[in-house]
């Protein structure tokens, strides 16, 4: 485990990058996203932060609290229901009108719904969209801004998807979107494993940016409010019993920010102006990538700050080119949804 002292020292180095870092936090109106956002604001000079979520009251509270943490920081709320890729596209266009670069993209959107498959009008299960498809859409849409951040001073460009790195499992390659075989367990297996595989695919195509999938461990995020009554009751009873095992809010934010910025997780291309990230803690080396190659730009991070253990199933998938299969599937879903939304707009206009 990387000690909290080393974590805080690393995060404090963000100030050395100078003023005006730009960050986007999706799902940041509560829980882990909120804690990581506050850690970023606290450790930077005059940052510009975009907060995307559904709750305006929560966003207003967070903005006020961030003003206390850093009076020179600017946090702007952009409301959006990001379970829909059309909404992702809309908010990305809004951001691209405001900014030419993004230094840090952090995503933690999700829900604790326990029902069966629940498709949006786009034909995608909402839970799968939040944990996977919307995240990949944000990254894909904002690649030009991440690339600009990597090629202009201070040459710092990072993407962090917070879910469950290190918990990868077997997935159904003939039904990746689980149209025919959906269950909550399979949904978790698919979204976790595909998040991990895509770190490699994005990293090899965008060599100046680091792509990290992280595991935050047990954190009291308040997401149980979306569960059925019986499940909320069980969580309420169990929470005091498991509280000693929770990672604290401030610690969670600090550790996730470390995973998103440390030199342990550099982009594939470093040197010649490209930032490798904050200086690595003494005795820690550059991490092995998701593809099994040290420093390859796509990584799995554990809540401790150290790399997550790469499971054998993931190594086998990498060897067999499954990451490319997942890439092609994902781009295909994007094309399909674009057509669905274009037709929907056409009908409204008529």
N, C-alpha and C positions, 0 to 999 in steps of 0.2 A: 504494500500500500504506500502511495506517495503521501507523505505527511502533510497536514493542513498548512503548516508553516511554509513548506515548499510550494504548495498550491497558491497560497496568497502572494508569495514573493514573485512567482511566475506571472500571475494575473496583473500584479502591479506594474510589470514591465510594459503593459499595453500603453501606458502613458508616454513611453519613449517613442511611440509611433507618431506622436504629435496630435494636434487637434483635428476634429472633423471626421473621425471614423464613422462609417455608415453601417447600420445593422438592421436586420429585419427579423422579427420574432413572430412566428406563426403559432397560434395557440398559446400566446403569452399572457392572456388575461386571467390565468390562474395556474396554480401548481408549479411544476418544474420549469416551464417556460417563463413564468413570472420571476421565479427565483434567479434564473440564469440572466434574464434581462437586467434585473437590479444589480447583479454582480458586474455585468458589463458597464452599466452606467456609472457605477461607483469607481471603476478602475480605468476610466478613459477621460480624455480632455475634450470638452465640448462635443460630445457625440451627437449624431442624428440617428434617432431610433424610430422605426415604424413597428407598431404593435397591431397585429391582426387577430381578431377574434369576434365573438358574437355579443359580448356583454359590455355595453357602454358604461354602466355604473362601475363595473370592475376596472375598466380601462381608466376612467376618471380618477379612481382611487390610486391606481398604480402610477399614473402621471404625477399626481400630487406628491406621492412618496418619493418618486425619482427626483423631483425638484429639491427635496431635502437632501438626498444623497449627492446630488451634483447640480448646483444651481445654474451651471453653464450648459447643461445637457438639454436636448430637445427631444421629447417623445410625442409622437403623433399616432392617434388611433385611427385605423382603417377598418370599419366593420365589414365582415364578410362571412358567409356560410361556406367554408372551404371544403365541405363534403361534395360540392359541385365543382367540376373542373371549369365550367363556364365562369363561375365566381372567382376562381383562381386566376383565370385569364384577365378578368376585369380588373382585379386589384393589382395584378402585375403591370398592366398598362398604366394604371394610375401612378404606380411607383416609378416607372420608366419615364414618365413625364416630369417627375420631380428630381430624379437622380441619374447620374451618368455611371455611377459605380456602387457596388455593395461589397463591403469588406467581410461581413459576417452574416450568414443566413442560418438561423436556428429554428428547427421545427419540432413541435411536441404535440401537435393536434391529435385528438382522439376522443373516444367516448367509451363508456362502460355499459353500453346497451347489451342486453342479454337475450334479445329476441333472435329469430332466425334471419335469413337474408332479407334485407330491406333496401330495395333498389331506388335510386333517385330517377328522375326522368331521363337521365343520361345512360341508364342501364347498368350502373355500377352500384354494388353494395356500399352503403354509406360508411360502414365501419371500415371496410377495406380501403375505401377512398381516403378516409382520414389518416389511416396508418400507413398507406403506401402510395396510391395513385396521385393524390393531391400533393404529396411531398415531392414526388418525382416531377410533377408538373411545375411546381414552383422552381425547382432547381433548373429544369430545362428552359423555362421561360426566362429566367434571370441570369443564364449563363453569360450573355453579353456584358452585364454589369459586373459579374464576378470576374470575368476575364479582364475588363478594364481595370478593376481593382488590383489585379495581379501584375499588370503592366505599367501602372502609374504609382508614384510614391504614395505611401510607404510600401507598395508591392505586397499587400497583405490581403489574402482572399481565402475564405474558409466556409464550409458547409457542414452543419451538424444536424443529424436526424436522431432524436432521442426516442428510443423504443426498447429493444431488448437484445442488443448485440451479445453474442455468445450463447444464445438460446436457439440457434438455428436447428431446423429439423427437416425431415423428408417432405417434399412438396409434390403435388400432382402436376406433372409437366403437360398432361393432356387437358387440364382444366385449371389453368393458372388463376383465372378470375373467379373460380368456384361457382360457375353458373349452374353446374349439375350436382355438385357434391359439397355444398356449403355446410359448415358447422362452426361454432365459435372456436373450437380447438384448431381446425384447419385454417380458419381465418388468421389466427395468431401465427401458426407455422408459416403460412405463405407470406404474410406481410413482413415478418421478422427476417426470414431467409432472403426474400427479394430485396429488402432494404440493404442487407449486407452485400449481396451479389452486385447491386448497382453501384456501390462505392467504387469498385474496380472499373466498371464500364465508364462512369463519369470521369474518373481520374485519368484514364489513359487517353481520353479525348480532350481533356482540359488540364494540361500539365502544370499550370501555374496555381491551381486551386487544390486544397486538401478537402477530402470528403470523408467524414467520420460518421459511423453509426455507433451509438453509445447505449449502454445499459445503466440506468440510474439507481438500481436497487429499490428497496422499499421506501417510499416517500408518501407522507400523508398529504395527498393532493386535493382532496375534496371531491374527486370525480364520482364518488359513490352516490352523490345526489341524483345521478342519472339512472341509477339502478331501480328495479322494482322495489316496492315497500318492504317485502320480506328480506330482500338482499341488503337493503340499507340497514334494516334492523340487525341482521347478523354482523354487518361491518361495525355498527355502533357498539355492539357487545364485544367484538373481538379486538377492536382498536386499542383499548387500554392494555390488553395482554401482549400485543405485538409492538407497542410503542417503544420499548427499549431497543428494538431492532431496526426502527426507522432511522433513515439518514435525515438529519435536521434540515430545515429549509435553507438557511444560509450556507450550510456546508454543501448541500446539493447544488445550489447555484454556483458556488465557487468551483466545485469539482467539474461540473459540466462546462463551465467557461474554460477551465484548464484543458479539457479534452478538445475544445474547439480552437484553441490558440497555441498550445505548446509546440515547441520544436521537436518533440517526440513524434509528432504526426505531421511531417512536412509534405508539401506538394511534391509531385514527381520531379518537377523542374525547380531546382534551387540554385543560388549563386547568380551572378550576372544581373543583379537587381531584383531577383525573385526572393521573397521572404520565406525563410524556413520556419518562421514562427518564433515564439518567445524562447529564450535560451533554455536548453534542457537542464533539469536538475542534475547535480553532480552524481555520476554513477549510472545515469539512465541513458540508454542508447536509443537511436531511431527505431521506431516500431516496425515489425514485420507487417506488410500489407495484407489485405484480405486475400490477395492472390498468392500469398506465401513468399513474396519478394520484399526485402527490407526497403523501406522508403519509397514504395510504389504509388503513394498518393491517396489510396483508399484504405481505411482502417476500421477496426473494431475496438471500441474503448470501453473499459470497465469503469464502474463508479469510483473505484479506488484511485483512478488516474492512470493506472497501468493498462496496457493492452488487454483486451478480453481474449480468452483462450479460443483459438480457431478450432471448431469441431471438425471431426473427420468427415462428416457428411458435407460440410461446406468445402473442405479441401477437395473432395471427390467431385463435387459439382464444378469447381474451378478447373480441375484437370480435364473434365469432359465438356467444357465449353458451355455450361448451362447459363453462365452469366450473359452470354451473347443471346441465348434463347429468351431470357427474361427481358433483355434490352429490346429485342425485336417485338416481343409481345407488348411491352409497355408503349412503345412508339405506335404500334398498331391500335391500341386502345385510344391513344390520343387522337389519331386520325379519325377513328370511328366516332368519337364524341364530338369532334369539331363538325363533322357532317350532321350529326343529330342536332346540335345547337344551331347550326346554320339553317336547317330546315325549320326549326322551331321559331327562329326569328322571322323567317320568310312568311310563315303562317300568321304570325302576329301582325306583320305589316300589311298583309292582305285583309 
